[in-house]
Amino acid sequence: MMSDHFQDIYANHADRYEALVRREDYQGNILKALQEIRPLAELDVVEMGAGTGRLTLLLAPLVNSIRAFDGSQPMLDVTVDKLQQSGLANWDAEVADNRALPVADGTVDLSIQGWSFGHFCGWYPDTWRDEIGKAVHEMKRVLRPGGTAIILETLGTGRETPQAPTDGLTAYYAWLEHEQGFSATWIRTDYQFDSLGEADALTRFFFGDELADAVVRNKWVILPECTGIWWLHA
């Protein structure tokens, strides 16, 4: 099952995961889009599902403070190593469940998560609304008045136009917009690999044979990726 596959990666293959995600968004579209939704300067930030720090390292140089949380210590170890190498001191990283943050009510300006909540659709196919609902409640709970919650999720790897890759994600995204009141947009966050061999190896590791075979067939050293962004101002 793909849900078991991803859990194994997050627990045991953080370095290979980091090798993949550092190839994504080579054009720098994520930061531009975030700045348009909420200027980042001097914000206090909570990040959920931080993983190996893809968003953390984008935000940390710009914000007042950032607290990064993830359920996997091996993933956070990569984040911490990168933050330490950055020389920044405005951060903290801690293991925590997205549904129960060790953060006081109303203490941050921005709560953000990327590519994390969507896994609940696979892990809890019958109750994902309840589980993601708990996580979204946490996003809102920690915000100061006037704060902003931002969610990033995939809208298709290997696609040039957006489409949720599973029916479960389609339902989740509609739930965010129609039941939780989030606004939505999308951007391209294409991967740029050093070689076709690297593209094959890293996509096969994470996404599986079907996509990797398409990468080889199409000679995709640049792999199209669409990313959705949902946001809510408190």
C-alpha positions in Angstrom: 0.0 0.0 0.0 1.2 3.5 -0.8 0.4 4.7 2.7 2.8 2.1 4.2 5.3 3.1 1.5 5.3 6.7 2.6 5.4 5.9 6.3 8.5 3.7 5.6 10.2 6.6 3.7 9.5 9.1 6.5 10.8 6.8 9.1 13.8 5.2 7.4 14.8 7.2 4.2 14.9 10.8 5.1 18.1 11.5 3.3 16.8 10.1 0.0 13.5 12.0 0.5 15.6 15.2 0.9 17.5 14.5 -2.3 14.2 14.4 -4.1 12.5 17.4 -2.7 15.5 19.7 -3.0 15.1 19.3 -6.7 11.5 20.6 -6.6 10.4 24.2 -7.4 13.6 25.1 -9.2 12.0 28.3 -10.4 11.2 29.5 -6.9 7.5 29.9 -7.3 6.5 28.8 -3.8 8.1 31.7 -2.0 6.6 34.2 -4.4 3.2 32.8 -3.9 3.4 32.8 -0.1 4.6 36.4 -0.1 1.5 37.3 -2.2 -0.8 35.6 0.3 0.9 37.0 3.4 4.1 39.0 3.5 6.5 37.0 5.7 8.7 39.7 7.2 8.7 39.6 11.0 6.0 36.9 11.4 6.0 34.3 14.1 5.3 31.0 12.4 4.3 27.5 13.3 5.0 24.8 10.6 3.3 21.5 10.7 4.6 18.4 9.0 7.9 20.1 8.3 9.6 17.0 7.0 13.2 17.7 6.0 12.7 21.5 6.1 11.7 22.3 2.5 9.4 25.2 3.7 11.3 25.8 6.9 14.5 26.9 5.1 12.5 29.2 2.8 10.8 31.0 5.7 13.4 31.1 8.4 15.6 33.8 6.8 12.6 36.1 6.5 10.4 35.6 9.6 10.8 36.6 13.2 10.6 33.1 14.5 9.6 29.6 13.2 8.7 26.5 15.2 8.9 23.4 13.0 7.0 20.2 13.9 6.9 16.8 12.4 5.9 13.3 13.5 9.3 11.8 12.3 12.5 12.4 14.2 14.7 11.2 11.3 13.0 13.8 9.0 13.4 16.6 11.6 17.1 15.6 12.0 17.7 16.7 8.4 15.8 19.9 9.0 17.8 20.7 12.2 21.1 20.0 10.4 20.2 22.4 7.6 19.1 25.1 10.0 22.3 24.8 12.0 24.3 25.1 8.9 22.3 28.3 8.0 23.6 30.1 11.0 20.1 31.3 11.9 19.0 31.2 15.6 15.3 32.1 15.2 14.0 28.5 15.0 13.0 25.5 17.0 12.2 21.9 15.8 10.3 19.3 17.7 8.4 16.0 17.2 4.7 16.5 17.4 1.5 15.2 15.9 -0.3 17.6 13.5 -3.5 17.0 15.6 -2.0 18.0 18.9 0.6 20.9 18.8 2.5 21.9 21.9 1.7 25.5 21.1 -0.4 28.0 23.1 -3.5 29.5 21.7 -3.2 32.7 19.7 0.5 33.0 19.7 1.6 33.0 16.0 0.9 35.0 12.9 1.1 32.2 10.4 0.5 28.5 10.6 1.5 26.5 7.5 1.8 22.9 6.4 3.0 21.3 3.1 2.3 17.9 1.7 1.4 16.4 5.1 -2.4 16.5 5.8 -3.2 14.8 2.5 -1.6 11.5 3.9 -4.6 11.2 6.3 -6.7 10.4 3.2 -4.6 7.3 2.7 -4.1 6.4 6.3 -7.7 7.0 7.4 -9.8 6.5 4.3 -13.1 6.4 6.2 -12.4 9.1 8.8 -10.0 11.5 7.1 -12.4 14.4 7.6 -12.2 13.9 11.3 -8.4 13.6 11.3 -7.7 16.5 9.0 -10.3 18.5 10.8 -8.3 18.1 14.1 -5.2 19.3 12.3 -7.0 22.3 10.7 -8.4 23.1 14.1 -4.8 23.2 15.4 -3.8 25.5 12.6 -6.6 28.0 13.5 -6.2 27.6 17.3 -2.6 28.8 17.4 -3.3 31.9 15.3 -3.4 35.4 16.7 -6.4 37.6 15.5 -5.6 38.5 11.9 -3.3 35.5 11.4 -3.2 33.3 8.3 -3.3 29.5 7.8 -1.7 28.1 4.6 -1.9 24.6 3.2 0.2 23.3 0.3 -0.6 19.9 -1.4 0.1 18.2 -4.7 -2.1 18.8 -7.7 -0.2 16.3 -9.9 3.3 15.1 -10.5 4.1 14.8 -14.2 1.2 17.1 -15.1 1.4 20.5 -16.6 -2.1 21.4 -15.5 -3.6 20.8 -12.1 -5.5 17.7 -11.2 -5.6 15.9 -7.8 -3.9 12.5 -8.3 -6.6 10.5 -6.3 -10.3 10.8 -5.6 -9.5 11.1 -1.9 -7.4 14.2 -2.5 -10.1 15.6 -4.7 -12.6 15.3 -1.9 -10.2 16.7 0.6 -9.5 19.8 -1.5 -13.2 20.4 -2.1 -13.7 20.0 1.7 -11.1 22.7 2.4 -12.8 25.1 0.1 -16.5 24.4 0.6 -16.6 23.4 4.3 -13.6 25.0 5.8 -13.7 28.3 4.0 -10.2 28.2 2.4 -9.4 30.2 -0.8 -7.3 28.4 -3.4 -4.8 28.9 -6.2 -2.1 26.7 -7.8 1.4 27.1 -9.1 4.0 25.1 -11.0 6.7 23.6 -8.8 8.6 21.6 -11.4 11.6 19.4 -10.4 14.9 19.9 -12.1 17.3 16.9 -11.9 21.0 16.8 -12.7 20.5 13.9 -15.1 17.9 11.5 -16.5 19.5 8.8 -14.3 18.9 10.9 -11.2 15.4 11.7 -12.3 14.7 8.0 -12.8 16.2 6.9 -9.5 14.6 9.5 -7.3 11.1 9.4 -8.8 11.1 5.6 -8.8 12.1 5.7 -5.1 9.2 8.0 -4.1 6.5 7.9 -6.7 6.9 4.3 -8.0 7.5 2.6 -11.4 4.6 4.1 -13.4 5.8 7.7 -13.1 9.5 6.7 -13.3 8.8 4.8 -16.5 7.1 8.0 -17.9 10.1 10.1 -16.8 12.5 7.8 -18.8 10.1 7.6 -21.8 9.7 11.4 -22.0 13.4 12.1 -21.0 12.1 14.4 -18.2 15.1 16.0 -16.6 12.6 18.7 -15.8 9.6 17.0 -14.3 6.3 19.0 -14.3 4.6 19.4 -11.0 1.5 21.3 -10.0 1.0 22.4 -6.4 -2.2 23.7 -4.8 -2.2 26.4 -2.2 -5.1 27.0 0.2 -5.3 29.8 2.6 -7.5 31.3 5.3 -7.2 34.6 7.1 -8.4 34.5 10.7 
